[in-house]
Each structure stands twice: as C-alpha cells, then as structure tokens.
Amino acid sequence: MYDELYEAWKKEKENTEVQPLPKDFFDRLAQYAKKLREEGRMLDEKATRARLLLCESKNVKKLCGELIQLRYEKVLRKVMAGETVVKEGLTDDEEKLFREMVTSTESYQNFLKGVLSGRSLSVEIEVKEKANKRLLRFLQEIPAIIGADMKTYGPFKPEDVASMPAENARILVKQGLAVEVEVKT
C-alpha cells in the first residue's frame, strides 16, 4: 500500500488535473494506517522494527495529508471556476464531498445574485434549513446533544417528539433511539 500511496502522491504533484484513484483507495489507506499504528503499539519502542514502523507511519501521514490537500485544491479551483470535474477520477468519499462542495458553491452564488438583485435570501435560507430537518419520536431517554447545525437539542424522554437536523436524525434512527415521524399535509 505504501508504494501505491507514493505513486498516487507523485502523480498528483506532477499533474494539474486530479489523477484517477481506485474507488476504495482511501478506505484501504485508512486500514493500512490503522495496521501500522496497531503493530507499532505491540512492539518495544527500542526495537528496530518499531522505529521502522514509526518512520513509515510518519511518511504515510505526510504523503496522505499532501495527497488529500492537493486533490482538494484542484477540485475546489475547478468548482469555483465553474468548470467540470471528472467524477470518474474521484474516490467514493471524494464524490460525496464534491457534491456537498458544489451545493455550497451554488448556494453562495445564489446568495450573491440575490443581494445584487436587491432581494434578501434569509427567507429562502430558513426554508432550506427546515427542509433539512426531520421530525422524530424518541424511544429512549437521551441526554442533550449538539446538532449538525451547532444548536443544542434535548434532553429527551421516551415518546418526546422533536425536529432536528437530518444528519442527526439518521444516526438516532439507525441506533434505534428514535423513529422518524411522517407529517402528512
């Protein structure tokens, strides 16, 4: 995996376009980094093998950080310039981040257009915030949590009903702590 990381980093440094990576590249890289950390913990710090693993781990951290930063900057430049980003070269995780980046950039451009055309977008933003919330009925007692929107929600008791960001709602439902309530109009 180290050689694959080094080659990916080298290609990214040498080219102006985002270089294609296998879809599972960062998943495999994360497993590799975890394996290095775990192996290093099991060895005596003074052992040659432990020092080599520590050195390899530091190199992986540096190469990975630079690789992700390079790719992010290239994608961001293209998005900001309104150019097309070839999604086939992105990993699965990068594709998700790319979609969020495009949505954010489009929102900012719409905000700019609204201000320049003399209308306030605070109402539109409020509507979007409400659309990104879910109504939940809690099944268990849950302490207060900080939502994805950085607001405090709760604490909740069984059968309490509350609206919260979709990201938090999905997690609570997945953990079996709440169920989503469908509102019919």
C-alpha positions as CSV (number, residue, x, y, z in Angstrom):
1,M,0.0,0.0,0.0
2,Y,2.9,2.3,0.7
3,D,4.1,2.1,-2.9
4,E,0.6,2.8,-4.2
5,L,0.3,5.8,-1.9
6,Y,3.7,7.2,-3.0
7,E,2.8,6.7,-6.7
8,A,-0.6,8.4,-6.2
9,W,1.1,11.3,-4.4
10,K,3.8,11.6,-7.1
11,K,1.3,11.7,-10.0
12,E,-0.8,14.2,-8.2
13,K,2.2,16.5,-7.7
14,E,3.3,16.2,-11.3
15,N,-0.2,16.9,-12.9
16,T,-2.5,19.9,-12.9
17,E,-5.7,17.7,-13.2
18,V,-7.0,15.4,-10.5
19,Q,-5.5,12.0,-11.1
20,P,-7.8,8.9,-11.0
21,L,-7.6,6.7,-8.0
22,P,-9.4,3.4,-7.3
23,K,-12.8,4.0,-5.6
24,D,-11.7,2.3,-2.4
25,F,-8.2,3.9,-2.2
26,F,-8.8,5.9,1.0
27,D,-10.6,3.0,2.7
28,R,-7.6,0.8,2.1
29,L,-5.2,3.5,3.1
30,A,-7.1,4.0,6.4
31,Q,-6.9,0.3,7.1
32,Y,-3.2,0.4,6.3
33,A,-2.5,3.3,8.6
34,K,-4.5,1.6,11.4
35,K,-2.5,-1.6,10.9
36,L,0.8,0.4,11.2
37,R,-0.4,2.0,14.4
38,E,-1.5,-1.2,16.0
39,E,1.7,-3.1,15.0
40,G,3.8,-0.2,16.4
41,R,2.0,-0.3,19.7
42,M,2.7,-4.0,20.2
43,L,6.5,-3.7,19.8
44,D,9.1,-2.5,22.2
45,E,9.9,1.2,21.3
46,K,13.6,0.5,21.2
47,A,13.3,-2.4,18.7
48,T,14.4,-1.7,15.2
49,R,11.1,-2.9,13.8
50,A,9.2,-0.4,16.0
51,R,11.4,2.5,14.8
52,L,10.9,1.5,11.2
53,L,7.1,1.3,11.7
54,L,7.1,4.7,13.3
55,C,9.1,6.2,10.4
56,E,6.8,4.5,7.9
57,S,3.7,5.8,9.8
58,K,5.0,9.3,9.7
59,N,5.7,9.1,6.0
60,V,2.2,7.7,5.3
61,K,0.7,10.6,7.4
62,K,2.7,13.2,5.4
63,L,2.0,11.7,2.0
64,C,-1.7,11.2,2.7
65,G,-2.1,14.7,4.0
66,E,-0.4,16.2,1.0
67,L,-2.3,14.0,-1.4
68,I,-5.7,14.9,0.0
69,Q,-4.8,18.6,0.1
70,L,-3.6,18.6,-3.5
71,R,-6.7,16.8,-4.7
72,Y,-9.0,19.1,-2.6
73,E,-7.3,22.3,-4.0
74,K,-7.6,21.0,-7.6
75,V,-11.3,20.2,-7.2
76,L,-12.0,23.5,-5.4
77,R,-10.4,25.5,-8.1
78,K,-12.5,23.8,-10.8
79,V,-15.7,24.2,-8.8
80,M,-15.0,27.9,-8.1
81,A,-14.3,28.5,-11.8
82,G,-17.5,26.7,-12.8
83,E,-15.5,24.0,-14.7
84,T,-16.5,20.4,-14.9
85,V,-14.8,17.9,-12.5
86,V,-14.4,14.4,-13.9
87,K,-16.0,12.3,-11.2
88,E,-14.6,9.1,-12.5
89,G,-11.2,10.0,-11.1
90,L,-12.6,10.6,-7.6
91,T,-13.0,8.0,-4.9
92,D,-16.4,7.3,-3.4
93,D,-15.7,9.5,-0.4
94,E,-14.4,12.3,-2.6
95,E,-17.6,12.2,-4.7
96,K,-19.7,12.7,-1.6
97,L,-17.6,15.7,-0.6
98,F,-17.7,17.0,-4.1
99,R,-21.5,17.0,-4.2
100,E,-21.5,19.0,-0.9
101,M,-18.9,21.4,-2.3
102,V,-21.0,22.0,-5.4
103,T,-24.1,22.6,-3.4
104,S,-22.4,25.0,-1.1
105,T,-20.8,26.9,-4.0
106,E,-24.2,27.1,-5.8
107,S,-25.8,28.4,-2.6
108,Y,-23.2,31.1,-2.3
109,Q,-23.6,32.1,-5.9
110,N,-27.4,32.3,-5.5
111,F,-26.9,34.5,-2.4
112,L,-24.6,36.8,-4.4
113,K,-27.2,37.1,-7.2
114,G,-30.0,37.7,-4.7
115,V,-28.1,40.5,-3.0
116,L,-27.2,42.1,-6.3
117,S,-30.8,41.9,-7.5
118,G,-32.0,43.6,-4.3
119,R,-33.7,40.7,-2.5
120,S,-32.9,39.1,0.8
121,L,-32.3,35.4,0.8
122,S,-32.8,34.9,4.6
123,V,-36.3,33.6,3.9
124,E,-35.0,31.1,1.3
125,I,-32.3,30.0,3.7
126,E,-34.9,29.5,6.5
127,V,-37.0,27.3,4.2
128,K,-33.9,25.2,3.3
129,E,-33.0,24.8,6.9
130,K,-36.5,23.5,7.7
131,A,-36.3,21.1,4.7
132,N,-33.1,19.7,6.1
133,K,-34.8,18.8,9.4
134,R,-36.6,15.6,10.4
135,L,-39.3,15.1,13.0
136,L,-38.5,12.3,15.4
137,R,-40.3,10.4,18.2
138,F,-37.9,9.2,20.8
139,L,-38.0,5.7,22.1
140,Q,-35.4,6.0,24.9
141,E,-34.1,8.7,27.2
142,I,-31.4,10.7,25.6
143,P,-29.2,13.4,27.0
144,A,-28.9,16.8,25.3
145,I,-26.9,16.6,22.0
146,I,-25.3,19.2,19.8
147,G,-26.8,19.0,16.3
148,A,-25.1,19.3,13.0
149,D,-26.3,22.9,12.9
150,M,-24.4,23.5,16.2
151,K,-27.6,24.0,18.2
152,T,-28.4,22.1,21.4
153,Y,-31.3,19.5,21.2
154,G,-32.8,17.7,24.2
155,P,-32.6,16.1,26.6
156,F,-35.4,13.8,25.5
157,K,-37.6,11.2,27.3
158,P,-39.4,8.3,25.6
159,E,-42.3,9.5,23.5
160,D,-41.0,13.1,23.2
161,V,-41.3,14.5,19.6
162,A,-38.8,17.0,18.2
163,S,-37.4,18.4,15.0
164,M,-33.7,18.1,14.4
165,P,-31.1,18.2,11.5
166,A,-31.4,15.2,9.1
167,E,-27.9,14.0,9.7
168,N,-28.5,13.7,13.5
169,A,-31.9,12.2,12.9
170,R,-30.5,9.4,10.6
171,I,-28.0,8.5,13.3
172,L,-30.5,8.3,16.1
173,V,-32.9,6.2,14.0
174,K,-30.1,3.9,12.9
175,Q,-29.1,3.4,16.6
176,G,-32.8,2.5,17.4
177,L,-33.1,5.5,19.8
178,A,-35.9,7.2,17.8
179,V,-38.2,6.8,14.8
180,E,-39.0,9.3,12.1
181,V,-42.5,10.8,12.2
182,E,-44.0,11.3,8.8
183,V,-46.1,14.5,8.6
184,K,-49.0,14.3,6.1
185,T,-50.2,17.6,4.7
